[in-house]
Amino acid sequence: MKKTDVLSYYYSDLTSLRLLIAAIPCVGSPLDLLLSSRGNEFVYKRLEALIEELKQEMEAVEKHLIKHDFIDREECYDLTQQVFVAAARTRHREKLKLFAQVLRGALTEKASSHDPELYVKIIDELSVKELQVALLLYRVKSERESDKPRAEDYRREGMSNDAFWFSNNHPEYAREELEYMFLRLERTGLLKEVVAGAMDYAGGSYNPTKLFDQFISYIERNQ
């Protein structure tokens, strides 16, 4: 897909509004400029960054792993368009890298259990900070699961409440902010709150779902 096609698709519904935007007192003309020529520049740079990320991802892939039959299919067109349009909406390089990894996975992954279009939707919906928290929680919970003797240590450290534990161990995240993030992550299907456990459990602990496991394995494949 040409980058100009994506720009046209992304801004097509703004064309009829330009006169209305320009008529806004004081800020109309600057906003019109921002949403037209400046906006095109921003989107172009984002798509260039996405292409650079995809190039780096594909350089590490062996040629025999490429799904050439998939490239010719309608599903590939839809996914590529979805990735480019989502990339046009973010300035964050971390998300652009994840989009590139999802597309790389679709071009090489043989497993049918994955839904790359869903992965793009999840990345698109979440903020960079929410994605960072999700990945951090996933790493911590995976480490906890593989280190059973430390389970009692986690309980003493307050790991029965993730917002409390994370805000204490990662003070850059406020507890109230984390509580909201975990609810958001649960709605995407990446996390599920623990509903039963020890007698003193008061809620607020989350575990990664099967979807999250699939997402991580898909992103990390071929790295």
PyMOL commands that set and color helices and strands:
alter all, ss='L'
color gray80, all
select helices_A, chain A and resi 3-22+28-59+63-65+68-71+74-87+93-108+116-125+128-146+148-156+162-169+175-188+210-220
alter helices_A, ss='H'
color red, helices_A
select strands_A, chain A and resi 191-193+206-208
alter strands_A, ss='S'
color yellow, strands_A
deselect
rebuild
show_as cartoon
